């Protein structure tokens, strides 16, 4: 099976150099990427399925602290 080829501009000492990548290749899109973003490897861990809402960071920290307090109270009750 063949896939379209994408190019990624490399930074550092290889500035301006491009490499060809197959569709859904192992490299994520890097700065300077040129190609169809929908056909690149967009890594997300298994924890993504644990996200049920998007909250401000302060709310998340308060939730974690509240859960920790609940757990500690149960452990030491």
C-alpha positions as CSV (number, residue, x, y, z in Angstrom):
1,X,0.0,0.0,0.0
2,X,1.4,3.4,-0.8
3,X,0.8,6.7,1.0
4,X,1.2,10.3,0.1
5,X,4.6,11.7,1.2
6,X,4.9,14.6,3.6
7,X,7.9,16.9,4.3
8,X,9.1,18.2,7.7
9,X,11.5,21.1,7.9
10,X,14.1,20.2,10.5
11,X,15.5,22.7,13.0
12,X,18.9,23.0,14.5
13,X,22.0,22.2,12.3
14,X,19.7,20.8,9.6
15,X,17.7,24.0,9.1
16,X,16.1,24.0,5.6
17,X,16.5,20.2,5.2
18,X,13.4,18.1,4.5
19,X,12.7,14.5,5.0
20,X,9.9,12.4,3.5
21,X,7.5,10.7,5.8
22,X,4.8,8.2,5.0
23,X,1.2,8.8,6.0
24,X,0.8,8.2,9.8
25,X,4.6,7.8,10.1
26,X,6.2,7.7,13.6
27,X,7.2,11.3,13.6
28,X,4.8,13.9,15.0
29,X,4.5,17.3,13.1
30,X,7.4,19.5,14.1
31,X,7.9,23.2,13.7
32,X,8.2,23.9,10.0
33,X,6.0,21.0,9.0
34,X,4.4,21.2,5.6
35,X,1.7,18.8,4.7
36,X,-1.7,17.5,5.7
37,X,-1.8,17.6,9.5
38,X,-4.8,15.1,9.6
39,X,-2.5,12.4,8.2
40,X,0.3,12.7,10.7
41,X,0.9,10.9,13.9
42,X,-0.8,12.9,16.6
43,X,0.2,11.1,19.8
44,X,-2.2,11.1,22.8
45,X,-1.8,8.6,25.6
46,X,-4.4,6.2,27.0
47,X,-5.3,8.8,29.6
48,X,-7.2,10.8,27.0
49,X,-10.2,8.6,27.6
50,X,-10.2,9.8,31.2
51,X,-10.9,13.4,30.2
52,X,-14.6,14.2,30.6
53,X,-14.6,18.0,30.8
54,X,-12.4,20.9,30.0
55,X,-11.8,23.0,33.2
56,X,-9.6,25.9,34.2
57,X,-6.4,24.8,35.9
58,X,-7.5,26.2,39.3
59,X,-10.6,24.0,39.3
60,X,-8.5,20.9,38.5
61,X,-6.1,21.7,41.3
62,X,-9.0,22.2,43.8
63,X,-10.6,18.9,42.6
64,X,-7.3,17.0,43.1
65,X,-6.8,18.5,46.5
66,X,-10.4,17.7,47.5
67,X,-10.0,14.1,46.3
68,X,-6.7,13.7,48.2
69,X,-8.4,15.0,51.4
70,X,-11.2,12.5,51.0
71,X,-8.8,9.6,50.5
72,X,-6.7,10.6,53.5
73,X,-9.8,11.0,55.7
74,X,-10.9,7.5,54.7
75,X,-7.5,6.0,55.3
76,X,-7.1,7.5,58.8
77,X,-10.7,7.4,60.0
